[in-house]
Amino acid sequence: MGTGKQRWKIYFHKSPSALFLLKKQCPSIPNEFLCPISGALMADPVIVSSGHTFERNCVHACVSLSFKPKLTDGSNPNFSTIIPNLALKSTIVNWCRTHLVDPPKPIDFYSAEKLVSTLIHHNSAEAVTELTRTPSQLSVTSSEESVTPRNGFHTPLPLKTRPACYSSSSSSDMEILNSHSLEDEEFIMKLRSCEVSEQKEAVISLRKLTRTKEETRLYLCSPRLLSALKSLITSRYSTLQVNAVAVLVNLSLEKQNKVKILRSGIVPPVIDVLRGGFPEGQDHAAGALFSLSLDDQNKTAIGVLGALPPLLHALRSDSERTRHDSALALYHLSVVQSNRVKMIKLGAIQILLGMVKSSHMTSRVLLTLCNLAASVEGRTAMLDSGGVECLVSKLSQGEFESDSTRESCVATLYGLSYGGLRFKGLAKEAGAEEVLKKMEATGSERAREKVRRILEVLRAKDSEEEEIDWEELLNSEDTVSTHRI
């Protein structure tokens, strides 16, 4: 059988297939002993929810990379749960002893991830054929079958024009895989070195490598490299901290890396950098949190991990870059109700309204206020904090960076219009109707539609409302708000 490394080399060679050579060496090898992904004898077989059996770390690698191979019957395996297949494991070991073959060794997660990553990004017919057919159907012929990703459509492959190392020259696929592995190992060793000079060399090189190449960002974002990078995030050396967080920002640019990065446990150190790191490190930390917050799966977790207080504080940063990325992160995080509640308790409404009044980052701030106004808690806090007067005043001045910013202001006011009589009283006091009348004939169609609906709320009359003394109502509400805890 040879070593695991030799088996992988057989598997990646274009001709003949892995199974052909394995069968030639051991004609009686049962097909069910082979992992459909690695093509090798399984050392740690597991049954997944769909009933298929794979090598354990091949399953973990597929889950880590959000990849589901298409099987020969057209189905995709369900990796939601795995159960050790102890009976098959014992059978494979006994078969090896009977045939005087060394028992297989488990593929480590790092190597399995490289294998799956190569299958995803290497657009070659033979690699797809090996993956999408059962062992009994493997042949040395080519195939035009494709791997269907989890999201149901084909992700554009990064290597549209293959570099020389991927051509049909003397370099084999396994040699390429080995060179990447050696490169990764070198990075990890240097990142974990006791010599600061070697750590600096590694993070600076990684920052350059991940700056422009998508395939490099996907390839390098492994649990082991993230773990090695994590220890440098809060380094007391500015060069290490700044470049380590910059590498993380680059890695987070790829969608399939975002959840993986959050699950690696590296976010808390990033939050610490935003809270009290070096100035340039804070710039990158805000950028990393913004980038990670774009994935819906990360939004709640980032809030739970404690990112909201330093993000709000960073709105006052001396760095424009930190301020803007923090504002964008808060906007995306405020989509989640649990984060809205936290932000309101932290005094976000007062901070954001103050920024609107001072015309500071108005476009970004209004987006977040619009999200907050969509919740009952946000509306109440905004009505109590003079939000209606602030927004109406902003609309009357007409000084907006763009039409979209004006629309965000109207949308926020529209969210507040669900505040019932309290909103109507404050809007009347602020002269909202006159301001909105002027806007009814201008602006985008969406903005005009919201203006019309707000005016409908303000003009609506009923018998109970005619009895209301608005001044008394406002005074009573002010009194209640001052006693709130």
Residue pairs with C-beta under 8 A, 6 or more apart in sequence:
1 7
1 22
1 25
1 26
1 41
1 101
1 102
1 104
4 40
4 104
4 105
4 107
4 111
7 18
7 22
7 38
7 39
7 40
7 41
8 38
8 40
8 111
8 115
8 174
8 177
9 172
9 174
10 18
10 21
10 22
11 18
11 38
11 39
11 40
11 130
12 118
12 127
12 172
12 173
12 174
12 177
13 172
13 173
13 174
14 124
14 126
14 173
15 126
15 140
16 140
17 39
17 130
17 138
17 139
17 140
18 39
18 40
18 130
18 138
19 31
19 34
19 39
19 135
19 138
20 138
20 140
22 29
22 34
23 29
26 99
26 101
28 99
29 41
29 95
30 95
31 134
31 135
31 136
32 53
32 88
33 41
33 42
33 88
33 91
33 92
33 95
34 40
34 41
34 42
34 135
35 41
35 42
35 45
35 53
35 54
35 55
35 58
36 52
36 54
36 69
36 71
36 131
36 134
36 135
37 54
37 55
37 58
37 62
37 69
37 112
37 115
37 116
37 119
37 131
38 55
38 58
38 107
38 112
38 115
39 130
39 135
40 55
40 104
40 107
41 92
41 96
41 104
42 53
42 54
42 55
42 88
42 89
42 92
42 104
43 55
43 89
43 92
43 103
43 104
43 105
43 106
43 107
44 55
44 56
44 57
44 84
44 89
44 106
45 53
45 54
45 55
45 56
45 84
45 85
45 88
45 89
45 92
46 53
46 54
46 55
46 56
46 59
46 82
46 83
46 84
46 85
47 53
47 82
47 83
47 84
47 85
48 54
48 59
48 77
48 78
48 79
48 80
48 81
48 82
49 78
49 79
49 80
49 81
49 82
50 75
50 76
50 77
50 78
52 71
52 77
53 85
53 88
54 77
55 106
55 107
55 112
56 82
56 84
56 106
57 106
57 107
57 108
57 109
57 111
57 112
58 107
58 112
58 115
58 116
59 79
59 82
60 109
60 112
61 109
61 112
61 113
61 115
61 116
61 117
62 68
62 69
62 79
62 116
63 79
64 113
64 223
64 260
65 113
65 116
65 117
65 120
65 256
65 260
66 149
66 150
66 256
66 259
67 116
67 119
67 120
67 147
67 149
67 150
68 76
68 77
68 79
68 148
68 149
68 150
69 76
69 77
69 119
69 131
69 132
69 147
70 76
70 131
70 132
70 145
70 146
70 147
70 148
71 77
71 132
71 134
72 132
72 133
72 134
72 137
76 148
76 150
92 103
92 104
93 103
95 101
96 102
96 103
96 104
97 103
107 115
109 223
110 181
110 184
110 222
110 223
110 224
111 181
113 222
113 223
114 177
114 180
114 181
114 219
115 177
117 218
117 219
118 127
118 173
118 177
119 127
119 128
119 131
119 147
120 147
120 149
121 157
121 158
121 159
121 215
121 218
121 219
122 159
122 166
122 173
123 157
123 159
124 173
125 142
125 143
125 144
125 145
126 142
126 143
127 173
128 143
128 145
128 146
128 147
129 138
129 139
129 141
129 142
129 143
129 145
130 138
131 147
132 143
132 145
132 147
133 143
133 145
146 154
148 154
149 155
158 213
158 214
158 215
158 218
159 166
159 215
164 171
165 171
165 176
165 179
166 176
180 219
184 220
184 222
184 224
184 225
187 202
187 205
187 206
187 220
187 225
187 228
188 224
188 225
188 228
190 198
190 199
190 201
190 202
191 199
191 202
191 203
191 225
191 228
191 229
191 231
191 232
192 228
192 231
193 199
193 202
196 237
196 240
199 232
199 235
199 240
200 237
200 239
200 240
200 243
203 229
203 232
203 239
203 240
203 243
203 244
203 247
204 239
204 243
206 220
206 229
206 243
206 247
207 243
207 246
207 247
207 250
209 216
209 220
210 216
210 217
210 220
210 247
210 250
210 251
211 250
214 253
214 254
217 250
217 251
217 253
217 254
217 257
218 254
218 256
218 257
220 251
221 251
221 254
221 257
221 260
221 261
223 260
223 264
226 251
226 260
226 261
226 264
226 266
227 264
229 244
229 247
229 248
229 266
230 264
230 265
230 266
230 269
232 240
232 241
232 244
233 241
233 244
233 245
233 248
233 266
233 269
233 270
233 272
233 273
234 241
234 269
234 272
234 273
234 277
235 241
235 244
238 278
238 280
238 281
241 273
241 277
241 278
241 281
242 278
242 280
242 281
242 284
245 270
245 273
245 277
245 281
245 284
245 285
245 288
246 284
248 261
248 266
248 270
248 284
248 288
249 284
249 287
249 288
249 291
251 257
251 261
252 258
252 261
252 288
252 291
252 292
253 291
255 295
258 291
258 292
258 294
258 295
258 297
258 298
259 295
259 297
259 298
261 267
261 292
262 292
262 295
262 297
262 298
262 301
262 302
267 289
267 292
267 301
267 302
267 305
267 307
268 305
268 306
270 285
270 288
270 289
271 285
271 289
271 305
271 306
271 307
271 310
273 281
273 282
273 284
273 285
274 282
274 285
274 286
274 289
274 307
274 310
274 311
274 314
274 322
274 326
275 310
275 313
277 285
279 318
279 319
282 314
282 317
282 319
282 322
283 319
283 321
283 322
283 325
286 311
286 314
286 317
286 321
286 322
286 325
286 326
286 329
287 321
287 325
289 302
289 307
289 311
289 325
289 326
289 329
290 325
290 326
290 328
290 329
290 332
292 298
292 302
293 299
293 302
293 329
293 332
293 333
294 332
296 335
299 332
299 333
299 335
299 336
299 339
300 336
300 338
300 339
302 333
303 333
303 336
303 338
303 339
303 342
304 338
307 329
307 333
308 330
308 333
308 339
308 342
308 343
308 346
308 348
309 346
311 326
311 329
311 330
311 333
312 326
312 330
312 343
312 346
312 347
312 348
312 351
314 322
314 323
314 326
315 323
315 326
315 327
315 330
315 351
315 355
315 361
316 323
317 323
317 326
323 361
324 361
324 364
327 361
327 364
327 365
327 368
328 364
330 343
330 348
330 368
331 364
331 367
331 368
331 371
333 339
333 343
334 340
334 343
334 368
334 371
334 372
335 371
337 375
340 371
340 372
340 375
340 377
340 378
341 375
341 377
343 349
343 372
344 372
344 377
344 378
344 381
348 368
348 372
349 369
349 372
349 378
349 381
349 382
349 385
349 387
350 385
352 365
352 368
352 369
352 372
353 369
353 382
353 385
353 386
353 387
353 390
355 361
355 362
355 365
356 362
356 365
356 366
356 369
356 390
356 391
356 394
357 390
357 393
357 394
359 399
362 394
362 400
362 401
362 405
363 401
363 402
363 404
363 405
363 408
366 405
366 408
366 409
366 412
367 408
369 382
369 387
369 408
369 412
370 408
370 411
370 412
370 415
371 378
372 378
372 381
372 382
373 379
373 382
373 387
373 412
373 415
373 416
374 415
378 415
379 415
379 416
379 418
379 419
379 423
380 419
382 388
382 416
383 416
383 419
383 422
383 423
383 426
384 481
384 484
387 412
387 416
388 413
388 416
388 423
388 426
388 427
388 430
388 432
389 426
389 429
389 430
391 409
391 412
391 413
391 416
392 413
392 427
392 430
392 431
392 432
392 435
393 430
394 400
394 409
395 406
395 409
395 410
395 413
395 435
395 436
395 439
396 431
396 435
398 406
400 406
400 409
403 443
403 444
403 447
406 443
406 447
407 443
407 444
407 446
407 447
407 450
410 439
410 443
410 447
410 450
410 451
410 454
411 447
411 450
413 432
413 450
413 454
414 450
414 453
414 454
416 423
417 423
417 427
417 453
417 454
417 457
421 465
421 468
421 473
422 473
422 477
423 457
424 457
424 458
424 465
425 468
425 470
425 473
425 474
425 477
426 474
427 433
427 454
427 458
428 458
428 470
429 470
429 474
432 454
432 458
433 455
433 458
433 459
436 451
436 454
436 455
436 458
437 455
439 447
439 448
439 451
440 448
440 451
440 452
440 455
441 448
442 448
443 451
